[in-house]
Amino acid sequence: MTVTTMNSDGVFVPPTYSHIGMAGDLVFLAGQVGRDAAGTIVGPHDAAAQARQLFANLGAHLRTIGASPADVVKVTTILVDRADRDAVGAEHKKFFGDHKPPHTLVIVAGLALPEMRAEVEAIVHRPRAGLA
C-alpha cells in the first residue's frame, strides 16, 4: 500500500510533517491547532477562538481531499484544561452538526506551545477514486 502525504492551501505548513496522510481509503489528519495560515496562534490562551480556527483548518483539509465532516469516522480532541471542554465542544458541534463520529477527549499537561489550548485530529474514510 502506498502512503501519500500533502498539505492544504491556506493552512500553516509545519516544517517537520504533513497535515494529510492517505493510505488506501483512509485519510489521517494531523492534529489541528488554532494557527492561521501564517502560523500565528489565534486567540492566545482562548480555547473558543482557537477551536474556531482549528475546525476551519480541519475543514480546509477535508475540502482538499474532496471530503466533508460527514466522512469523518474518528475524532480525538486534546485539551490542556478540562474547563475548556464546553467551549471547544460547542465549536465541534457547529462543525459536525448532526454527524456524531466516535470521539475521544484527552486532557494533557501541555501542547506544542504554551498558549495553545486545544488540538483536534481526525480519521476520514474517503474512497481512493474521490481523492484529489
Secondary structure, DSSP 8 states (H G I E B T S, - for coil): --EEEE--TTS---SS--SEEEETTEEEEEEE-SB-TTS-BSSTT-HHHHHHHHHHHHHHHHHHTT--GGGEEEEEEEES-GGGHHHHHHHHHHHHTT----EEEEE-S--SSTT--EEEEEEEE--GGG--
